[in-house]
Structures are given as C-alpha cells and as structure tokens.
Amino acid sequence: MKLLPTLLLALALPAAAAALTLVPATAVSAPAQAANFAIDGGHSSVLFRIKHFGVSNFYGRFNSVKGEIAWDAKNVEKSSISIEIDAASVDSNSKDRDNHLRNADFLNAKEFPTLTFKSKSVKKKGEQLEVTGDFTMHGVTKPITTLVDFTGEGETVYGYRAGFETSFEIKRSDYGVSGLLEGLSDNVRITVALEATKK
C-alpha cells in the first residue's frame, strides 16, 4: 500500500514538468501592436490660411480627406500616419475662386489630384508628438516636421475613436504653386484636425 503514493507521485511529475515548460510560451505575450485607425473625413478638417495683399488672413478648406493612422499611446515610436487630401475639394466659399484654385495657376487638380502626407517617424516631445514625414503637393515632395497635439481617445456611439491636430507652414512656391504672388502670400499655414475610428 505504501507503493501507491510513490507510484502516483512518479506519474504526476512528468505531467507537472510538461506543464511548467508550457508556462513561458503561454504567459509571455507578443509585443503590443499599434492599433489601426481609419480617418473619418466627415469629422476631420483641413484648413489653409493665406495673407491677402498683406492686409488680412484669408481662410479656406479642403472638404475631402482620408487616410490611415497606426496609434500606440504607450510606444508612440510605433505609430504612423498617412493622409490623402482631394485637391479638387478645395473650398474658399466662392465657386469661381475655387475653379481658379483648381487650375494650373495654383493646385492644378486635374494633373495632381491629391495632396499627401506620409510619416517617417513619430516621437514624443514634451506633451506633444513630433512627426516627420513627406508632404506632397502639386507633384512636389518635401520633408516636413510638425508638432502634433493628441486631442483624446475613447469609446463613442460611432466606435472607438482618437483625435489629433497640427498646424504647419509651407512656402507654396517651393511646390511650384506660384500664382499671384504679388497679392497672395507665399507662406501658407495648413491646419489638420483628424478624428479616426479604430478598425
């Protein structure tokens, strides 16, 4: 009868050892991946500001924007962003002026239908994000670096969402957009406010 406990222990030891060898494989999870978000064009804004005859700031917008965001709040270096703006969606509150902005003097939307931004790096800088990437307009691509505000994230009636906003300046002549430089400033401020839904 004394042999029975010994025999049961002997049978149990290999199973326990096997279970222990499985613990590292199951307990250690793979590194977290950045969550993928789709930009909601209906709740995002792309604005531009240009000086008119050196007197006043004039504002307009682009009505169509889309793209993808990979977002990891804990490891922002894993994040990325890709934005596509429809050049023909330019809106300056004047049909005639919009048609002029779409032509070869300015955006040349027929030949260059999109403005794009694709990030190359994202890193933390104080309370903001420093995002570096390539901005393309009028068929010309140049690197830019901009500070981005993370405006929030959370569950909504439209799904889990996150928001970001930035403003940066470009010289439009650097991109071959040189129409009416005598009346409209070369420097253009672009503001991008994005809301994106987690996939």
Backbone hydrogen bonds in HBPLUS format (Angstrom, degrees):
<---DONOR---> <-ACCEPTOR-->    atom                        ^
c    i                          cat <-CA-CA->   ^        H-A-AA   ^      H-
h    n   atom  resd res      DA  || num        DHA   H-A  angle D-A-AA Bond
n    s   type  num  typ     dist DA aas  dist angle  dist       angle   num
A0004-LEU N   A0001-MET O   3.22 MM   3  5.60 148.7  2.32 106.4 114.1     1
A0007-LEU N   A0003-LEU O   2.84 MM   4  6.01 157.9  1.89 155.1 161.7     2
A0008-LEU N   A0004-LEU O   2.92 MM   4  6.15 163.1  1.95 158.0 162.1     3
A0009-LEU N   A0005-PRO O   2.92 MM   4  6.11 154.8  1.99 146.9 153.6     4
A0010-ALA N   A0006-THR O   2.97 MM   4  6.19 154.1  2.04 145.6 152.9     5
A0011-LEU N   A0007-LEU O   3.01 MM   4  6.28 149.7  2.10 145.7 153.8     6
A0012-ALA N   A0008-LEU O   2.95 MM   4  6.13 143.2  2.09 140.8 151.2     7
A0013-LEU N   A0009-LEU O   3.03 MM   4  6.15 148.9  2.13 150.8 156.7     8
A0016-ALA N   A0012-ALA O   2.99 MM   4  6.23 158.1  2.04 157.4 164.4     9
A0017-ALA N   A0013-LEU O   2.90 MM   4  6.08 159.2  1.94 153.9 159.8    10
A0018-ALA N   A0014-PRO O   2.93 MM   4  6.11 154.5  2.00 144.0 150.9    11
A0019-ALA N   A0015-ALA O   2.94 MM   4  6.18 152.1  2.02 143.3 150.9    12
A0020-LEU N   A0016-ALA O   2.95 MM   4  6.22 153.3  2.02 147.3 154.1    13
A0021-THR N   A0017-ALA O   3.06 MM   4  6.34 150.9  2.14 146.3 153.7    14
A0022-LEU N   A0019-ALA O   3.11 MM   3  5.21 138.3  2.29  97.3 109.2    15
A0023-VAL N   A0020-LEU O   3.17 MM   3  5.31 144.8  2.30 101.6 111.2    16
A0026-THR N   A0022-LEU O   3.16 MM   4  6.39 149.8  2.26 154.6 163.3    17
A0027-ALA N   A0023-VAL O   2.76 MM   4  5.63 160.8  1.79 165.0 170.1    18
A0028-VAL N   A0024-PRO O   3.23 MM   4  5.74 158.9  2.28 134.3 138.7    19
A0035-ALA N   A0071-TRP O   2.99 MM  36  5.26 145.1  2.12 140.7 132.3    20
A0071-TRP N   A0035-ALA O   2.80 MM  36  5.26 161.3  1.84 152.3 155.0    21
A0199-LYS N   A0036-ASN O   2.85 MM 163  5.85 172.4  1.86 158.0 157.8    22
A0037-PHE N   A0069-ILE O   2.69 MM  32  5.00 156.5  1.74 160.2 166.8    23
A0069-ILE N   A0037-PHE O   2.93 MM  32  5.00 164.0  1.96 141.0 143.2    24
A0038-ALA N   A0197-THR O   2.82 MM 159  5.28 156.4  1.88 144.6 146.9    25
A0197-THR N   A0038-ALA O   2.86 MM 159  5.28 154.1  1.92 150.8 145.9    26
A0039-ILE N   A0067-GLY O   2.99 MM  28  5.25 171.8  2.00 135.1 137.7    27
A0040-ASP N   A0195-GLU O   2.81 MM 155  5.74 171.8  1.82 155.5 157.9    28
A0043-HIS N   A0040-ASP O   3.07 MM   3  5.61 156.8  2.13 114.8 121.7    29
A0045-SER N   A0193-ALA O   2.78 MM 148  5.12 160.8  1.82 150.2 157.0    30
A0193-ALA N   A0045-SER O   2.86 MM 148  5.12 169.2  1.87 154.6 158.4    31
A0062-PHE N   A0046-VAL O   2.88 MM  16  5.50 151.5  1.96 157.3 162.1    32
A0047-LEU N   A0191-THR O   2.84 MM 144  5.09 160.9  1.87 152.4 157.4    33
A0191-THR N   A0047-LEU O   2.92 MM 144  5.09 161.1  1.96 137.7 144.0    34
A0048-PHE N   A0060-GLY O   2.94 MM  12  5.35 160.1  1.98 132.8 134.6    35
A0060-GLY N   A0048-PHE O   2.97 MM  12  5.35 154.5  2.03 149.4 155.1    36
A0049-ARG N   A0189-ARG O   2.79 MM 140  5.05 144.3  1.91 146.0 155.5    37
A0189-ARG N   A0049-ARG O   3.00 MM 140  5.05 159.7  2.04 149.1 151.0    38
A0050-ILE N   A0058-PHE O   2.92 MM   8  5.33 157.9  1.97 150.1 156.8    39
A0058-PHE N   A0050-ILE O   2.73 MM   8  5.33 172.2  1.74 157.0 159.9    40
A0185-SER N   A0051-LYS O   3.00 MM 134  5.13 159.7  2.04 145.4 150.8    41
A0052-HIS N   A0056-SER O   2.78 MM   4  5.46 168.3  1.79 167.5 171.1    42
A0055-VAL N   A0052-HIS O   2.97 MM   3  5.84 169.9  1.98 127.4 130.6    43
A0053-PHE N   A0183-GLY O   2.55 MM 130  4.51 170.7  1.56 158.5 156.0    44
A0061-ARG N   A0091-ASP O   2.99 MM  30  5.24 155.4  2.05 140.0 147.9    45
A0091-ASP N   A0061-ARG O   2.70 MM  30  5.24 151.2  1.78 166.2 164.4    46
A0063-ASN N   A0089-SER O   3.13 MM  26  5.18 165.3  2.15 120.6 124.2    47
A0086-ASP N   A0064-SER O   3.07 MM  22  5.48 165.8  2.09 147.7 152.0    48
A0066-LYS N   A0084-GLU O   2.96 MM  18  5.36 154.8  2.02 149.2 157.5    49
A0084-GLU N   A0066-LYS O   2.79 MM  18  5.36 158.6  1.83 162.2 159.7    50
A0068-GLU N   A0082-SER O   2.91 MM  14  5.29 140.2  2.07 141.9 154.3    51
A0082-SER N   A0068-GLU O   2.87 MM  14  5.29 154.4  1.93 164.6 166.6    52
A0070-ALA N   A0080-SER O   2.88 MM  10  5.05 163.6  1.91 139.1 144.7    53
A0080-SER N   A0070-ALA O   2.89 MM  10  5.05 150.4  1.98 135.3 140.5    54
A0078-LYS N   A0075-ASN O   2.95 MM   3  5.85 165.4  1.97 127.3 131.7    55
A0079-SER N   A0076-VAL O   2.89 MM   3  5.20 161.7  1.93 113.4 119.0    56
A0119-SER N   A0081-ILE O   2.96 MM  38  5.46 171.4  1.97 167.2 168.7    57
A0083-ILE N   A0117-PHE O   2.84 MM  34  5.14 163.5  1.86 152.7 158.2    58
A0117-PHE N   A0083-ILE O   3.04 MM  34  5.14 153.0  2.11 138.0 141.0    59
A0085-ILE N   A0115-LEU O   2.75 MM  30  5.00 168.2  1.77 160.9 163.5    60
A0115-LEU N   A0085-ILE O   2.90 MM  30  5.00 154.7  1.96 140.4 148.8    61
A0089-SER N   A0086-ASP O   3.01 MM   3  5.46 158.1  2.06 112.5 119.6    62
A0087-ALA N   A0113-PRO O   2.94 MM  26  5.33 160.4  1.98 133.6 137.4    63
A0090-VAL N   A0087-ALA O   3.28 MM   3  5.95 152.3  2.36 122.0 122.3    64
A0098-ASP N   A0094-SER O   2.83 MM   4  5.99 157.7  1.88 154.5 161.3    65
A0099-ASN N   A0095-LYS O   3.04 MM   4  6.28 157.3  2.09 148.3 153.6    66
A0100-HIS N   A0096-ASP O   3.08 MM   4  6.38 149.0  2.17 142.1 150.8    67
A0101-LEU N   A0097-ARG O   2.85 MM   4  6.17 156.1  1.91 151.9 158.5    68
A0102-ARG N   A0098-ASP O   3.00 MM   4  6.24 136.8  2.19 142.8 154.3    69
A0103-ASN N   A0100-HIS O   3.09 MM   3  5.29 147.1  2.20 102.6 112.4    70
A0107-LEU N   A0101-LEU O   2.96 MM   6  5.98 159.2  2.00 159.3 161.7    71
A0109-ALA N   A0102-ARG O   2.87 MM   7  5.15 144.3  2.00 134.3 145.8    72
A0106-PHE N   A0103-ASN O   3.09 MM   3  5.93 153.8  2.16 123.0 128.9    73
A0108-ASN N   A0103-ASN O   2.86 MM   5  4.51 144.3  1.99 132.4 125.8    74
A0111-GLU N   A0108-ASN O   3.11 MM   3  5.77 124.5  2.44 114.6 125.8    75
A0112-PHE N   A0108-ASN O   2.85 MM   4  5.94 163.4  1.88 158.5 163.2    76
A0116-THR N   A0136-THR O   2.99 MM  20  5.12 152.2  2.07 135.9 144.9    77
A0136-THR N   A0116-THR O   2.82 MM  20  5.12 164.8  1.84 149.2 153.3    78
A0118-LYS N   A0134-ASP O   3.03 MM  16  5.39 150.3  2.12 140.4 149.6    79
A0134-ASP N   A0118-LYS O   2.94 MM  16  5.39 154.2  2.01 147.6 146.3    80
A0120-LYS N   A0132-THR O   2.63 MM  12  5.68 174.4  1.63 151.3 149.1    81
A0121-SER N   A0132-THR O   3.12 MM  11  5.32 154.3  2.19 148.2 147.1    82
A0132-THR N   A0121-SER O   3.02 MM  11  5.32 164.3  2.05 149.1 154.0    83
A0123-LYS N   A0130-GLU O   3.05 MM   7  5.29 149.7  2.14 136.1 145.6    84
A0130-GLU N   A0123-LYS O   2.72 MM   7  5.29 170.8  1.73 164.4 167.1    85
A0125-LYS N   A0128-GLN O   2.86 MM   3  5.25 169.2  1.87 148.3 145.0    86
A0128-GLN N   A0125-LYS O   3.02 MM   3  5.25 155.6  2.08 129.0 128.6    87
A0129-LEU N   A0148-VAL O   2.89 MM  19  4.96 162.7  1.92 147.0 152.4    88
A0148-VAL N   A0129-LEU O   2.71 MM  19  4.96 164.7  1.73 150.4 156.0    89
A0131-VAL N   A0146-THR O   2.93 MM  15  5.46 172.8  1.93 166.1 163.7    90
A0146-THR N   A0131-VAL O   2.90 MM  15  5.46 161.4  1.94 154.0 157.9    91
A0133-GLY N   A0144-ILE O   2.99 MM  11  5.72 160.5  2.03 163.4 169.6    92
A0144-ILE N   A0133-GLY O   2.89 MM  11  5.72 159.0  1.93 161.7 167.4    93
A0135-PHE N   A0142-LYS O   2.87 MM   7  5.52 171.2  1.87 161.2 158.2    94
A0142-LYS N   A0135-PHE O   2.96 MM   7  5.52 161.7  2.00 149.6 153.0    95
A0137-MET N   A0140-VAL O   2.96 MM   3  5.45 153.2  2.03 151.6 153.8    96
A0140-VAL N   A0137-MET O   2.96 MM   3  5.45 168.5  1.97 120.0 123.7    97
A0149-ASP N   A0165-GLU O   2.76 MM  16  5.18 169.9  1.77 164.3 162.6    98
A0165-GLU N   A0149-ASP O   2.91 MM  16  5.18 146.8  2.02 143.7 152.7    99
A0151-THR N   A0163-GLY O   2.87 MM  12  5.04 142.9  2.01 120.3 129.0   100
A0163-GLY N   A0152-GLY O   2.78 MM  11  5.37 148.0  1.88 163.0 165.9   101
A0154-GLY N   A0161-ARG O   2.87 MM   7  5.56 149.3  1.97 153.3 161.6   102
A0161-ARG N   A0154-GLY O   2.90 MM   7  5.56 171.5  1.91 148.3 147.8   103
A0156-THR N   A0159-GLY O   3.02 MM   3  5.09 140.5  2.18 112.2 124.3   104
A0159-GLY N   A0156-THR O   3.10 MM   3  5.09 159.9  2.14 111.9 111.4   105
A0198-LYS N   A0160-TYR O   2.79 MM  38  5.47 173.1  1.79 164.3 165.7   106
A0162-ALA N   A0196-ALA O   2.97 MM  34  5.46 149.2  2.07 147.8 157.3   107
A0196-ALA N   A0162-ALA O   2.92 MM  34  5.46 162.1  1.96 160.0 165.8   108
A0164-PHE N   A0194-LEU O   3.00 MM  30  5.22 154.0  2.07 141.2 148.0   109
A0194-LEU N   A0164-PHE O   2.74 MM  30  5.22 162.7  1.77 159.4 165.1   110
A0166-THR N   A0192-VAL O   2.92 MM  26  5.42 149.7  2.02 144.6 154.6   111
A0192-VAL N   A0166-THR O   2.85 MM  26  5.42 162.9  1.88 158.1 164.0   112
A0168-PHE N   A0190-ILE O   2.97 MM  22  5.53 154.0  2.04 149.4 157.1   113
A0190-ILE N   A0168-PHE O   2.83 MM  22  5.53 172.5  1.83 170.8 170.5   114
A0170-ILE N   A0188-VAL O   2.99 MM  18  5.49 156.3  2.04 149.1 155.7   115
A0188-VAL N   A0170-ILE O   2.90 MM  18  5.49 161.7  1.94 161.3 166.6   116
A0174-ASP N   A0171-LYS O   2.97 MM   3  5.50 142.9  2.11 112.2 122.4   117
A0172-ARG N   A0186-ASP O   2.94 MM  14  5.57 162.7  1.97 158.3 152.9   118
A0175-TYR N   A0172-ARG O   2.96 MM   3  5.33 149.2  2.06 107.9 117.4   119
A0177-VAL N   A0172-ARG O   3.02 MM   5  5.18 160.4  2.06 141.1 136.5   120
A0176-GLY N   A0173-SER O   3.08 MM   3  4.87 164.2  2.11 104.1 105.7   121
A0183-GLY N   A0180-LEU O   3.07 MM   3  5.59 155.6  2.13 112.4 119.3   122
A0184-LEU N   A0180-LEU O   2.87 MM   4  5.93 155.3  1.93 160.0 168.4   123
